[in-house]
Amino acid sequence: MFLLHQYDSFWIFLLVSISIPYLAFSIPGFIAPTREGPEKLTSYESGIEPKGDAWIRFQIRYYMFALVFVVSDVETVFLYPWAVSFRELGLFAFIEVIIFIFILVVGLVYAWRKGASEWCQLPNIRVKVAEREPNPAV
C-alpha cells in the first residue's frame, strides 16, 4: 500500500517554503504605518527632483549594445560546460562548437558593421536663447 507518512518531511518543507515568501510580503503591510501624500507619490531619483515626463525615448543604440552583451554572456554560459568536458566529448562536439562560434562571430561582425558596438555621445548642440523683450502688459 502507498504510505503517505514517508513524505511527511517533503510536505512540511513544501508548506514552509510556500509560507515564507507569503509572510515576508504580507507582514510589513500590517506592521508598517501608511502615510500617503504627494511626496510619497513622486518618483525618487537619487534625491533630485524629477523633471519632465518619465516616458522618454531612448536611442536604439543602447538596446543594441545590451543585446550584443547578452549574446556574449550566453556564449560563455554555453562554452563553459563544453570546455570542462572537452576530452570526453570527442571530435563531433568539437566541430559543433566550431560551428557555434562561427555563427556567433558572423553575428558579431554584422552587429559591428551596423554600429552596435559604438558607444559615442551625440554632439552637444547649444541653442542660443534669444533675449526676450520686456512684456509691456506687465
C-alpha positions in Angstrom: 0.0 0.0 0.0 1.1 3.6 -0.7 2.4 5.1 2.5 1.9 8.9 2.7 3.8 9.3 6.0 7.0 8.6 4.1 6.6 12.0 2.5 5.9 14.0 5.7 9.2 15.8 5.6 8.5 16.8 1.9 5.1 18.2 2.7 6.5 20.2 5.7 9.3 21.6 3.6 6.8 22.5 0.8 4.5 24.2 3.3 7.4 26.2 4.9 8.8 27.2 1.5 5.4 28.5 0.3 4.6 30.3 3.6 7.9 32.2 4.0 7.6 34.4 0.9 3.9 34.9 1.6 4.6 36.0 5.2 7.6 38.2 4.1 5.3 40.2 1.8 2.2 40.3 4.0 3.6 41.1 7.5 5.1 44.6 6.5 1.6 45.6 5.2 0.2 45.0 8.7 3.1 46.5 10.7 4.3 49.5 8.6 2.5 52.8 9.0 0.8 54.1 6.0 1.4 57.8 5.1 0.0 58.9 1.8 0.7 62.3 0.3 2.1 64.0 -2.7 5.7 63.3 -1.6 5.0 59.6 -1.4 3.5 59.5 -4.9 6.5 61.2 -6.7 9.3 59.1 -8.1 12.6 59.1 -6.3 15.7 59.8 -8.5 18.7 59.9 -6.2 17.4 62.9 -4.2 17.0 65.1 -7.3 13.6 66.5 -8.2 12.3 64.6 -11.3 11.9 66.8 -14.3 9.8 66.1 -17.3 7.9 63.0 -18.3 9.0 59.5 -17.3 8.1 58.2 -20.8 11.1 59.4 -22.9 12.5 57.8 -26.0 15.9 56.1 -25.8 18.0 55.6 -28.8 18.2 52.1 -30.3 22.0 52.1 -29.8 21.5 51.3 -26.1 19.4 48.3 -26.8 21.8 47.0 -29.5 24.7 47.4 -27.1 22.8 45.4 -24.4 21.8 42.8 -26.9 25.5 42.2 -28.0 26.4 42.0 -24.3 23.7 39.4 -23.6 24.8 37.3 -26.6 28.4 37.3 -25.4 27.3 36.3 -21.9 25.1 33.4 -23.2 28.0 32.3 -25.4 30.2 32.0 -22.3 27.5 30.0 -20.5 27.3 27.5 -23.3 31.0 27.2 -23.9 32.0 26.6 -20.2 30.4 23.1 -19.9 31.9 22.1 -23.2 35.3 23.2 -22.1 35.1 21.3 -18.9 34.1 18.0 -20.6 36.2 18.5 -23.8 38.2 15.3 -23.6 35.1 13.1 -23.1 33.0 14.6 -26.0 35.3 13.9 -28.9 35.6 15.3 -32.4 31.9 15.7 -33.1 31.4 18.1 -30.2 34.5 20.0 -31.3 33.1 20.5 -34.8 29.7 21.6 -33.3 31.4 24.2 -31.1 33.4 25.5 -34.1 30.1 25.9 -36.0 28.5 27.6 -32.9 31.4 30.0 -32.6 31.4 30.7 -36.3 27.7 31.7 -36.2 28.3 34.0 -33.2 31.3 35.6 -34.9 29.1 36.2 -38.0 26.5 37.9 -35.8 29.2 39.9 -34.0 30.6 41.2 -37.4 27.1 42.1 -38.5 26.4 44.0 -35.3 29.8 45.7 -35.6 29.1 46.8 -39.1 25.7 48.1 -38.1 27.4 50.2 -35.4 26.0 48.3 -32.3 29.4 48.3 -30.7 30.0 52.0 -30.9 29.2 54.0 -27.8 29.5 57.6 -28.8 27.6 60.5 -27.4 25.8 62.9 -29.7 27.5 66.2 -30.1 26.4 68.9 -27.7 24.2 71.3 -29.5 23.9 74.6 -27.7 20.9 76.6 -28.6 21.2 80.3 -28.0 18.3 81.7 -26.1 17.1 84.9 -27.7 16.8 87.7 -25.3 13.2 88.4 -24.5 11.8 91.8 -24.9 10.1 93.1 -21.8 6.3 92.5 -21.8 4.6 95.9 -21.9 1.5 94.5 -20.3 3.3 93.8 -17.0 
